[in-house]
Amino acid sequence: MAEEQVKKRVGIFSLTCDEGCSIYLTEIFNQKLLGWLERADLVYFLSVKNKTDFSGLDIALVEGVVTSQKDKEELEKIRSNARVLIAMGTCAMSALPSGQRNTFTPEQKEEIREHTETYGFLPRALALKEVVKVDDEIPGCPISEEIFIKTFERYLT
């Protein structure tokens, strides 16, 4: 009798961003999810389900940038609960375009200073790898379907 394969626990998270990668990911799921569900248990993805427990993840896919202390703490919590953390999209990899305030002139930064202080933003937006260890990256804005599938399936085995 063959042993049943243990499903990978997967969580998908969005920090500060337009959530374009998550939206595009739902399109990829339209074609691939049924096959993946034989090997993965999607335990956290607020775009499609409301469960909030993400302890003991095998794979965490994270989009967006770290713009606040709250984002930083959330990312650190995700990292501590995931065996593998994958930066999903250009924002997560480089903090741009969502972190475009990083490119502002001193005058532009002064113009928005009151807002950044009011909302508790960090002095600059951070890519995920500036805060935690990132195991892999999926480029694109939104993500590349081909690279996402190839990368995700590598971690499902």
ROSE-4610 file (N, C-alpha, C; in Angstrom, 1 decimal, always signed):
// ROSE-4610
residu = [M/M/M/A/A/A/E/E/E/E/E/E/Q/Q/Q/V/V/V/K/K/K/K/K/K/R/R/R/V/V/V/G/G/G/I/I/I/F/F/F/S/S/S/L/L/L/T/T/T/C/C/C/D/D/D/E/E/E/G/G/G/C/C/C/S/S/S/I/I/I/Y/Y/Y/L/L/L/T/T/T/E/E/E/I/I/I/F/F/F/N/N/N/Q/Q/Q/K/K/K/L/L/L/L/L/L/G/G/G/W/W/W/L/L/L/E/E/E/R/R/R/A/A/A/D/D/D/L/L/L/V/V/V/Y/Y/Y/F/F/F/L/L/L/S/S/S/V/V/V/K/K/K/N/N/N/K/K/K/T/T/T/D/D/D/F/F/F/S/S/S/G/G/G/L/L/L/D/D/D/I/I/I/A/A/A/L/L/L/V/V/V/E/E/E/G/G/G/V/V/V/V/V/V/T/T/T/S/S/S/Q/Q/Q/K/K/K/D/D/D/K/K/K/E/E/E/E/E/E/L/L/L/E/E/E/K/K/K/I/I/I/R/R/R/S/S/S/N/N/N/A/A/A/R/R/R/V/V/V/L/L/L/I/I/I/A/A/A/M/M/M/G/G/G/T/T/T/C/C/C/A/A/A/M/M/M/S/S/S/A/A/A/L/L/L/P/P/P/S/S/S/G/G/G/Q/Q/Q/R/R/R/N/N/N/T/T/T/F/F/F/T/T/T/P/P/P/E/E/E/Q/Q/Q/K/K/K/E/E/E/E/E/E/I/I/I/R/R/R/E/E/E/H/H/H/T/T/T/E/E/E/T/T/T/Y/Y/Y/G/G/G/F/F/F/L/L/L/P/P/P/R/R/R/A/A/A/L/L/L/A/A/A/L/L/L/K/K/K/E/E/E/V/V/V/V/V/V/K/K/K/V/V/V/D/D/D/D/D/D/E/E/E/I/I/I/P/P/P/G/G/G/C/C/C/P/P/P/I/I/I/S/S/S/E/E/E/E/E/E/I/I/I/F/F/F/I/I/I/K/K/K/T/T/T/F/F/F/E/E/E/R/R/R/Y/Y/Y/L/L/L/T/T/T]
num = [1/1/1/2/2/2/3/3/3/4/4/4/5/5/5/6/6/6/7/7/7/8/8/8/9/9/9/10/10/10/11/11/11/12/12/12/13/13/13/14/14/14/15/15/15/16/16/16/17/17/17/18/18/18/19/19/19/20/20/20/21/21/21/22/22/22/23/23/23/24/24/24/25/25/25/26/26/26/27/27/27/28/28/28/29/29/29/30/30/30/31/31/31/32/32/32/33/33/33/34/34/34/35/35/35/36/36/36/37/37/37/38/38/38/39/39/39/40/40/40/41/41/41/42/42/42/43/43/43/44/44/44/45/45/45/46/46/46/47/47/47/48/48/48/49/49/49/50/50/50/51/51/51/52/52/52/53/53/53/54/54/54/55/55/55/56/56/56/57/57/57/58/58/58/59/59/59/60/60/60/61/61/61/62/62/62/63/63/63/64/64/64/65/65/65/66/66/66/67/67/67/68/68/68/69/69/69/70/70/70/71/71/71/72/72/72/73/73/73/74/74/74/75/75/75/76/76/76/77/77/77/78/78/78/79/79/79/80/80/80/81/81/81/82/82/82/83/83/83/84/84/84/85/85/85/86/86/86/87/87/87/88/88/88/89/89/89/90/90/90/91/91/91/92/92/92/93/93/93/94/94/94/95/95/95/96/96/96/97/97/97/98/98/98/99/99/99/100/100/100/101/101/101/102/102/102/103/103/103/104/104/104/105/105/105/106/106/106/107/107/107/108/108/108/109/109/109/110/110/110/111/111/111/112/112/112/113/113/113/114/114/114/115/115/115/116/116/116/117/117/117/118/118/118/119/119/119/120/120/120/121/121/121/122/122/122/123/123/123/124/124/124/125/125/125/126/126/126/127/127/127/128/128/128/129/129/129/130/130/130/131/131/131/132/132/132/133/133/133/134/134/134/135/135/135/136/136/136/137/137/137/138/138/138/139/139/139/140/140/140/141/141/141/142/142/142/143/143/143/144/144/144/145/145/145/146/146/146/147/147/147/148/148/148/149/149/149/150/150/150/151/151/151/152/152/152/153/153/153/154/154/154/155/155/155/156/156/156/157/157/157]
x = [+0.8/+0.0/+0.9/+0.7/+1.5/+1.1/+2.2/+2.0/+1.3/+0.4/-0.3/+0.7/+0.8/+1.6/+1.1/+1.9/+1.5/+1.4/+0.3/+0.1/+0.9/+1.4/+2.2/+1.2/+1.4/+0.6/+1.1/+0.2/+0.5/-0.3/+0.4/-0.2/+0.2/-0.8/-0.5/-0.9/+0.1/-0.1/+0.2/-0.5/-0.4/+0.0/+1.1/+1.5/+1.0/+1.7/+1.2/+1.5/+0.4/+0.5/-0.9/-1.0/-2.3/-2.9/-2.2/-2.7/-2.9/-2.2/-2.2/-1.7/-0.7/-0.2/-1.2/-1.9/-2.9/-4.1/-4.5/-5.6/-5.2/-4.0/-3.5/-3.4/-3.0/-2.8/-4.2/-5.3/-6.6/-6.8/-6.3/-6.5/-5.6/-4.4/-3.6/-4.3/-4.9/-5.6/-6.8/-7.4/-8.5/-8.1/-6.8/-6.3/-5.6/-4.9/-4.0/-4.4/-5.3/-5.6/-6.0/-6.9/-7.4/-6.3/-5.4/-4.2/-3.3/-3.1/-2.3/-2.9/-4.2/-4.9/-4.6/-4.1/-3.7/-2.4/-1.6/-0.3/-0.3/-1.3/-1.2/-2.5/-2.4/-3.6/-3.4/-4.3/-4.3/-4.9/-4.1/-4.6/-4.8/-4.2/-4.3/-4.2/-5.3/-5.3/-6.6/-6.5/-7.6/-8.4/-7.8/-8.6/-9.7/-9.5/-10.5/-11.1/-10.5/-11.0/-10.7/-11.4/-11.3/-10.5/-9.9/-9.2/-7.9/-7.6/-6.5/-5.3/-5.4/-4.3/-3.3/-2.1/-1.1/+0.2/+0.0/+1.1/+1.5/+2.8/+3.3/+3.2/+3.5/+3.4/+4.7/+4.5/+5.6/+6.0/+5.0/+5.3/+4.5/+5.2/+4.5/+4.9/+3.9/+4.0/+3.6/+4.5/+4.2/+4.4/+3.4/+3.5/+3.5/+4.0/+3.9/+5.2/+5.2/+6.3/+6.1/+7.1/+7.1/+7.2/+6.0/+6.0/+5.8/+5.5/+5.2/+5.8/+5.8/+6.2/+5.2/+3.9/+2.9/+3.3/+3.6/+4.0/+5.2/+6.2/+7.4/+7.2/+6.3/+6.0/+5.2/+4.3/+3.6/+4.5/+5.4/+6.3/+7.2/+7.7/+8.5/+7.7/+6.5/+5.6/+5.4/+5.2/+5.0/+6.3/+7.5/+8.7/+9.0/+8.6/+8.8/+7.9/+6.8/+5.9/+6.0/+7.0/+7.1/+8.5/+8.4/+9.7/+10.4/+9.5/+10.0/+9.2/+9.9/+9.2/+9.6/+8.6/+8.8/+8.3/+9.2/+8.8/+8.0/+6.8/+6.0/+5.7/+6.4/+6.2/+7.4/+7.4/+8.5/+8.5/+7.3/+7.2/+7.9/+7.6/+8.2/+9.7/+10.1/+11.6/+12.4/+11.8/+12.6/+12.0/+10.8/+10.0/+9.4/+9.6/+9.1/+8.2/+7.1/+6.7/+6.0/+5.5/+4.7/+5.4/+6.7/+7.6/+8.2/+7.5/+8.0/+8.5/+7.9/+8.4/+9.9/+10.5/+11.9/+12.7/+12.1/+12.8/+12.5/+11.7/+11.3/+12.5/+12.4/+13.4/+13.2/+14.2/+13.9/+12.7/+12.5/+11.3/+10.0/+10.0/+8.8/+8.5/+9.6/+9.5/+9.0/+9.4/+8.9/+7.4/+7.0/+5.5/+4.7/+5.2/+4.4/+4.7/+5.7/+6.1/+5.0/+4.0/+2.9/+2.1/+1.9/+1.2/+2.0/+3.3/+4.1/+4.2/+4.2/+4.3/+2.9/+1.8/+0.5/+0.2/+0.6/+0.2/+1.3/+2.4/+3.4/+4.3/+4.5/+5.3/+6.8/+7.5/+8.9/+9.6/+10.8/+11.5/+11.5/+11.6/+11.5/+10.9/+10.3/+9.6/+10.7/+10.5/+11.5/+11.0/+12.0/+11.7/+11.7/+11.1/+11.0/+12.4/+13.4/+14.7/+15.5/+15.0/+15.6/+15.2/+14.2/+13.6/+13.8/+13.6/+13.7/+14.4/+14.8/+15.4/+14.3/+14.6/+13.7/+14.4/+13.6/+14.2/+14.1/+13.2/+13.0/+12.2/+12.3/+11.6/+10.8/+9.7/+8.9/+8.7/+9.4/+9.4/+8.1/+7.9/+6.8/+5.9/+5.2/+4.2/+3.0/+2.1/+2.0/+3.0/+3.0/+3.9/+3.8/+4.9/+5.0/+4.3/+3.3/+2.6/+3.5/+4.4/+5.3/+6.2/+6.8/+7.8/+7.1/+5.9/+5.2/+4.9/+4.4/+4.0/+5.3/+6.4/+7.6/+8.2/+8.2/+8.7/+7.8/+6.5/+5.6/+5.6/+5.6/+5.6/+6.9/+8.0/+9.3/+9.2/+8.5/+8.3/+7.2/+6.4/+5.3/+5.8/+6.9/+7.5/+8.1]
y = [-1.2/+0.0/+1.2/+2.1/+3.3/+4.3/+5.0/+6.0/+7.2/+7.8/+9.0/+10.2/+11.0/+12.2/+13.2/+13.8/+14.8/+16.1/+16.8/+18.0/+19.2/+20.0/+21.2/+22.2/+22.9/+23.9/+25.2/+25.9/+27.1/+28.3/+29.4/+30.7/+31.8/+32.6/+33.7/+35.0/+35.9/+37.2/+38.4/+39.5/+40.8/+41.8/+42.5/+43.6/+44.9/+46.0/+47.2/+47.1/+47.1/+47.0/+47.1/+47.0/+47.0/+45.6/+44.6/+43.2/+42.6/+43.2/+42.7/+41.3/+40.9/+39.6/+38.6/+38.9/+38.0/+37.9/+39.0/+38.9/+38.1/+38.2/+37.4/+36.0/+35.7/+34.4/+33.6/+34.3/+33.7/+33.2/+34.0/+33.5/+32.3/+32.2/+31.0/+29.8/+30.1/+29.0/+28.4/+29.2/+28.8/+27.5/+27.5/+26.4/+25.4/+25.8/+24.8/+24.4/+25.0/+24.8/+23.4/+22.8/+21.5/+20.5/+20.5/+19.6/+19.9/+21.1/+21.5/+21.1/+21.0/+20.7/+19.3/+18.4/+17.1/+17.1/+18.2/+18.3/+19.4/+20.3/+21.5/+21.8/+22.3/+22.7/+24.2/+25.0/+26.4/+26.9/+27.1/+27.4/+28.9/+29.8/+31.2/+31.9/+32.6/+33.5/+34.3/+35.5/+36.3/+36.7/+36.7/+37.0/+36.0/+34.8/+33.7/+33.0/+33.2/+32.5/+33.4/+33.2/+34.1/+33.5/+32.3/+31.7/+32.6/+32.7/+33.6/+32.9/+31.5/+30.8/+30.4/+30.8/+30.4/+29.8/+29.1/+28.5/+27.2/+26.9/+25.7/+25.6/+26.8/+26.8/+26.1/+25.4/+24.9/+26.0/+26.7/+27.7/+29.0/+30.1/+31.4/+32.2/+32.6/+33.5/+34.9/+35.9/+37.2/+38.3/+39.1/+40.2/+41.5/+42.6/+43.9/+44.3/+45.5/+46.1/+46.3/+46.5/+46.8/+48.3/+48.9/+50.4/+50.9/+50.0/+50.4/+49.4/+49.7/+48.8/+47.6/+47.9/+46.8/+45.8/+46.3/+45.4/+44.6/+45.2/+44.6/+43.4/+43.7/+42.7/+41.5/+41.9/+40.8/+39.9/+40.5/+39.8/+38.9/+39.4/+38.6/+37.4/+37.6/+36.5/+35.5/+35.9/+35.0/+34.2/+34.9/+34.2/+33.1/+33.5/+32.6/+31.3/+31.4/+30.3/+29.6/+29.9/+29.3/+28.7/+27.5/+26.8/+27.5/+27.9/+28.6/+29.9/+31.0/+32.3/+32.7/+33.0/+33.4/+34.8/+35.7/+37.0/+37.0/+37.4/+37.3/+38.7/+39.0/+40.2/+41.2/+42.2/+43.2/+44.0/+44.3/+45.1/+44.4/+43.1/+42.3/+42.2/+42.1/+41.9/+43.2/+44.4/+45.6/+46.8/+46.7/+47.7/+48.7/+48.5/+49.4/+48.6/+49.1/+50.5/+51.0/+50.0/+50.5/+51.4/+51.2/+52.1/+53.3/+53.8/+54.9/+56.1/+56.3/+57.4/+57.3/+56.1/+56.0/+56.8/+57.1/+57.9/+59.4/+59.8/+61.2/+62.1/+63.3/+64.3/+64.7/+65.4/+65.9/+66.8/+67.6/+68.5/+67.7/+66.6/+65.8/+65.0/+64.6/+63.9/+64.8/+66.1/+67.0/+67.3/+67.3/+67.5/+66.4/+65.2/+64.1/+63.7/+64.4/+64.1/+63.9/+64.9/+64.8/+63.5/+63.1/+61.8/+60.6/+60.6/+59.5/+59.3/+60.5/+60.4/+60.0/+60.6/+60.3/+58.8/+58.2/+56.8/+55.8/+56.4/+55.5/+54.8/+55.4/+54.8/+54.8/+53.8/+53.7/+54.8/+55.2/+56.3/+56.0/+54.7/+54.3/+52.9/+52.7/+51.4/+50.3/+49.1/+48.1/+46.9/+46.3/+45.0/+43.9/+42.8/+41.7/+41.3/+41.2/+40.7/+41.7/+42.9/+43.9/+43.6/+42.8/+42.6/+41.1/+40.2/+38.7/+38.0/+36.7/+35.9/+35.5/+35.6/+35.3/+34.1/+33.0/+31.8/+31.8/+32.5/+32.5/+33.7/+34.1/+35.2/+34.9/+35.5/+35.4/+36.8/+37.1/+38.5/+38.8/+40.1/+40.6/+41.5/+42.3/+43.2/+43.3/+42.3/+41.3/+40.1/+39.1/+38.0/+37.3/+36.7/+35.9/+34.6/+34.3/+33.0/+31.8/+31.8/+30.7/+30.5/+31.6/+31.5/+31.1/+31.7/+31.3/+29.8/+29.2/+27.8/+27.0/+27.3/+26.5/+26.6/+27.8/+28.0/+27.3/+27.5/+26.9/+25.4/+24.8/+23.4/+22.8/+23.5/+23.0/+22.8/+23.7/+23.6/+22.6/+22.3/+21.3/+19.9/+19.6/+18.2/+17.8]
z = [+0.0/+0.0/+0.0/-0.9/-1.0/+0.1/+0.6/+1.6/+1.0/+1.8/+1.3/+1.5/+0.4/+0.5/+1.4/+2.3/+3.2/+2.4/+2.5/+1.7/+2.4/+1.5/+1.9/+2.4/+3.5/+4.1/+3.4/+2.7/+1.9/+2.4/+2.6/+2.9/+1.9/+1.5/+0.5/+1.2/+1.2/+2.0/+1.2/+1.6/+0.9/+1.9/+1.7/+2.5/+1.8/+1.9/+1.3/-0.2/-1.0/-2.5/-3.1/-4.4/-5.0/-5.1/-4.6/-4.6/-6.0/-7.0/-8.4/-8.5/-7.8/-7.9/-7.4/-6.3/-5.7/-6.7/-7.3/-8.2/-9.4/-9.9/-11.1/-10.6/-9.4/-8.9/-9.0/-8.7/-8.8/-10.2/-11.2/-12.6/-12.9/-12.3/-12.5/-11.8/-10.6/-9.9/-10.7/-11.6/-12.4/-13.2/-13.6/-14.4/-13.6/-12.5/-11.9/-10.5/-9.8/-8.4/-8.1/-8.9/-8.6/-8.6/-9.5/-9.5/-8.3/-8.0/-6.8/-5.5/-5.4/-4.1/-3.7/-4.6/-4.3/-3.4/-3.6/-2.9/-2.0/-2.0/-1.1/-0.4/+0.8/+1.6/+1.7/+1.0/+1.0/+2.4/+3.4/+4.7/+5.0/+4.2/+4.4/+3.0/+2.7/+1.5/+1.6/+2.3/+2.6/+1.3/+0.2/-1.0/-1.4/-0.9/-1.2/+0.0/+1.2/+2.4/+3.6/+4.7/+5.8/+7.0/+6.9/+8.0/+8.2/+9.5/+9.9/+10.6/+10.7/+11.3/+10.3/+10.4/+9.4/+10.1/+11.2/+11.9/+11.1/+11.2/+10.6/+9.1/+8.4/+6.9/+6.3/+5.2/+4.4/+3.5/+2.9/+1.9/+2.2/+2.2/+2.3/+1.1/+0.4/-0.8/-0.3/-0.4/+0.1/-1.0/-1.2/-2.2/-1.4/-2.0/-1.4/-0.8/-0.2/+0.5/+2.0/+2.7/+4.1/+4.2/+4.6/+4.7/+6.2/+7.1/+8.4/+9.4/+10.7/+11.7/+11.7/+11.5/+11.5/+10.4/+9.2/+8.1/+8.4/+9.1/+9.5/+10.4/+11.4/+12.4/+11.8/+10.9/+10.2/+9.4/+8.6/+7.8/+8.7/+9.8/+10.7/+11.3/+11.6/+12.1/+11.0/+9.7/+8.6/+8.5/+8.5/+8.3/+9.4/+10.6/+11.8/+11.7/+10.9/+10.7/+9.4/+8.6/+7.3/+7.1/+6.6/+6.2/+5.0/+4.0/+2.8/+2.6/+2.4/+2.1/+0.7/-0.1/-1.5/-1.7/-2.2/-2.5/-3.9/-3.9/-5.1/-5.7/-6.8/-7.5/-7.3/-8.2/-8.2/-6.9/-6.4/-5.1/-4.0/-3.9/-2.8/-3.0/-4.2/-4.5/-4.4/-4.8/-4.9/-4.2/-3.6/-3.0/-4.0/-5.3/-6.3/-7.3/-7.7/-7.7/-6.5/-5.6/-4.5/-3.6/-3.5/-2.6/-3.3/-4.2/-5.0/-4.2/-3.0/-2.2/-1.9/-2.0/-1.8/-2.8/-3.9/-5.0/-5.0/-4.0/-3.9/-3.6/-4.0/-3.7/-2.2/-1.6/-0.2/-0.1/-1.1/-1.1/-1.1/-2.0/-2.0/-0.7/-0.1/+1.2/+2.2/+2.2/+3.2/+2.9/+1.7/+1.4/+2.0/+2.1/+2.6/+4.0/+4.6/+6.0/+7.0/+7.0/+7.9/+7.8/+6.5/+6.3/+6.7/+6.4/+6.8/+8.4/+9.0/+10.5/+11.1/+10.5/+11.0/+10.9/+9.8/+9.6/+10.0/+10.6/+11.2/+10.1/+9.0/+8.0/+8.4/+7.9/+8.1/+7.3/+7.6/+6.8/+5.3/+4.9/+3.5/+3.4/+2.3/+2.0/+1.8/+2.3/+2.3/+1.5/+0.7/+0.1/+1.2/+0.9/+1.9/+2.4/+1.5/+1.9/+2.7/+2.8/+3.7/+5.2/+5.4/+6.7/+7.2/+6.3/+6.6/+5.5/+5.8/+4.8/+3.8/+2.5/+1.5/+0.7/+0.6/+0.0/-1.6/-2.1/-3.6/-4.0/-5.3/-5.8/-7.1/-7.3/-8.5/-9.1/-10.2/-10.7/-11.4/-11.7/-12.5/-11.7/-12.5/-12.0/-12.9/-12.8/-11.8/-12.2/-11.3/-11.4/-12.8/-13.2/-14.4/-14.2/-14.9/-14.8/-14.9/-15.9/-16.2/-15.0/-14.6/-13.5/-12.2/-11.9/-10.7/-10.7/-11.8/-11.8/-11.6/-12.3/-12.2/-10.8/-10.2/-8.8/-7.8/-7.8/-6.9/-6.9/-8.1/-8.2/-7.7/-7.8/-7.3/-5.8/-5.1/-3.6/-3.2/-4.1/-3.8/-3.7/-4.3/-4.3/-3.0]
